[in-house]
Amino acid sequence: MDQRIQLISVLIIALLLPGCISGGPVDEDHPFSGEWTTQQGLLMIFFETDTLCSTEWNVFNNTTENIVDCMDATGMRTTQTYNHTFVGNVLFMQPIHIQIEYSDGNTSSADMSEAMVCAAYVPRDIAADEATWEAEVNAVTLPSYCETIVGIDT
């Protein structure tokens, strides 16, 4: 498959559903632990795993790095970087950079920071459906890097 098509596919997934990879939930002391509600009232759980493709979420102040290492299975390792901010009960995430490393030593990367589109997550015990999720997101001030929230018509 053409590397550009692979990169575009990963970018779409990175924006819509970061963390939706089979495995186990992040540790209880991780800032993204627990069940979250996102667009369309979907359940979101941030996973980390050491199976065929290892996955980890590294949090650094207001940025997050999600590494999905499938080098052994697919010959690719993906590192996605996000801005993230908690505003009240809402976690906002904006994908800002992606890098794909291939087993042949080549890399592809893209800067996405100009796209001011964010995903928003609300703890599931506060918002278990789409209407409550949208109300919670609309009740807070968006971070400066978010102009649009995936799943909310503006």
QUIFENKA-V619870 format. One record per helix or strand of 3 or more residues. SS is the DSSP state (H for helix, E for strand). FROM is the first residue (numbers start at 0). TO is the last residue. If there is no record, write none. Layout:
SS|FROM|TO + SS|FROM|TO
This chain:
H|2|15 + H|38|40 + E|46|49 + E|53|59 + E|62|69 + H|70|73 + E|75|86 + E|89|101 + E|106|110 + E|116|122 + H|129|137
